[in-house]
Amino acid sequence: MLPRCTTWINSSYLKTNPTMKNIILVAALATSFAASAPTSGGFTALSFNVAGLPQILQGNEVPGDKTANSKLIGSYFAKYGYDLIHVQEDFNYHASIYETDNHPARSATSGGVPFGSGLNTLSNYNWINYQRVKWNTCSDASGSDCLTPKGFTFMRWNPSEGVFIDVYNLHADAG
């Protein structure tokens, strides 16, 4: 419901001055929308490189099997319950992470090496306008940047009714 305008404005003045009528309407709409949106709040977020390249390309010098370690990562995501998690290098062990994670909103994988970007999102809240954007060129600064289509993801994250936050996930250089 729109808020009522006060009576100090003469209705005949509004009929002869349509600009003032539009200003009042815009102000009334802005007031009604602002009153319904939350004015404060908080959320937790994590950005995490899961080192999901195939074992043959990257051993990571970490004890354990990459599949088992990826399942462990997913279980920690579930345990700590961050509201928003952006992951990088989520290539070949994506399913293992999702198997043990419980976030209700998850991006679909864009594929393993060399097809996918390795950028994915897990969230306690929905989003709109999820996009994967590929760079036009790769720098190959480390000698392995061109193995996968680098770029970024963009989404409008919706952590609360009427609240949208523009969020990006980026993995610029593999070296």
N, C-alpha and C positions, 0 to 999 in steps of 0.2 A: 504494500500500500504506500502511495506517495504521501510525504508529509504535507500538511495544509499550509498554504501561504497565509501570512498575517493580513489583516484587513486594512492596513495603512495604505495599501496601494489601491487607488481608485480604479475600478473595473473599466470605466470609460477611457482612462489613460492607456490601459493595456490594449484596448481595441484600436486606438490611434497610433500606438507605438509597438509594432510586432517584435522589434528587436528586444525590447525589455521583456516581453512575454517569453521569448525564447531563452533569455538569460535566466529568468526565474525557473523555467521548466528544467533547464540543465542543472541548475543549482539544487533543485528539489530531487532530481534523479541521483545526482552525486551524493547528496545527503542520505538518501535511502539505501544506496549501495554501500556506502561507507559504514553505515550503522549496522549492516548485516555481516560484514567481514571481520574476522578476528583482528585485534589490534596488537596482540603480542603472542608469543609462543616460542617453542624451541624444537629442535630436531637434532638427531645425531647422524653423522655422515662419515664414510670411510672411502678412501681411494687406495686400491691395493693391487700391486702387480703380482699375479698368481704364477708367473713363470711357467706358462703352459705350452711352451714350444715342445715338440717331440724330443724324447730322450736323446735321439741320435744327433740332434742339432744343438741341444743345450742340456748338459747333465746337472748343472746348478751346484754341484759339489755338496749336495744336501743328502744326508742319510735317508734311506727309504725309497720306495717305489713311487714314481710320479703319480700313478693312479691313486694309491693309498694316501699320499700327501694331499692330493686334490680333494679327496673325500674328507680329510681332516680339516682342510681350509673351510669347506662348506659347513662342517659341523660347528666350527668356531663362529662363522657368520650367523648361524642359527642361535648359538649360545648367547652371543653378545647383542643380537637383535638390533643392530644399527638400522635407523629408518631408511637410509639410502646408502647403497654400496656401489661404487664404480670399480670395475676390475679392468686390468690391462693384461695383454698376452694370454687371454682366455681362449686358447686355440683347441688343442687336442684333448684336453681333460675337462672340458666344459660340462659334460654330462655327469662326471664324478662329483663336481662341486655342487651341481643342482640336486643330485641324488640325496645329499645329506643336509641341504639348506632348506629352510621353511618359509622364506619370504614369498608372499602371495603374488607379487608383481615381478616378473623377470623378462628381460629381453631374450629374444631367440638368438642363437649363435649365428654369426655371419659366415661361419665355416672355419675349417682348420687351415693350417699353413698349406699352400700359399694363397688361399682364396679369401680368408676372413681377415677382419681388422683386429680381432682379439679384444675389442672393446664391448663390454656388456654391463648391464645394470640389474641389480636386485633391490627390491624396495618393499616397504610395508604399505606403501600408498601407490595409487595409480598415477599415470602420466598421460599426456597427449602429445601429439606431434613429434614422436620419436623419429629421428633422422640420422642416418649414417652419411657422413660427408668425407669423400676421399680427396686427399691432396692431389693437385695436378701433376706434381713431380715429387720424387723422393730425394733426400739429400745424400743418402748413403755415406754419411759422415763416419759411421763405425764399420762400414763394410758389410752390414747385414740389414740395413733399413729397407732395402728394396725387395726383401724376401716376402713381404706381406703388404697389402694396400693400406698404408698409413693414412690417418686422418683424425676425425673426431666424431663424437655423437652429440646430438642436441636433443633436449626434451623439455617440455613444460611439465614440471613435477607438481602434483596436486596433494600436498600433505594435509590440507584441511579444506572444508567447504568454502569456496570463494577465494582460496589462496592458490596462486600459481607462481612457481619459481622457475626461472630459466636456468637449466643445469647443463654443463658440458663435461664430457669425458675425453681425455686427450692422452695419447702416448706418442710424443713427438720424435724420440730418438731411441734406438735400440742399444746404443753404446754407452 
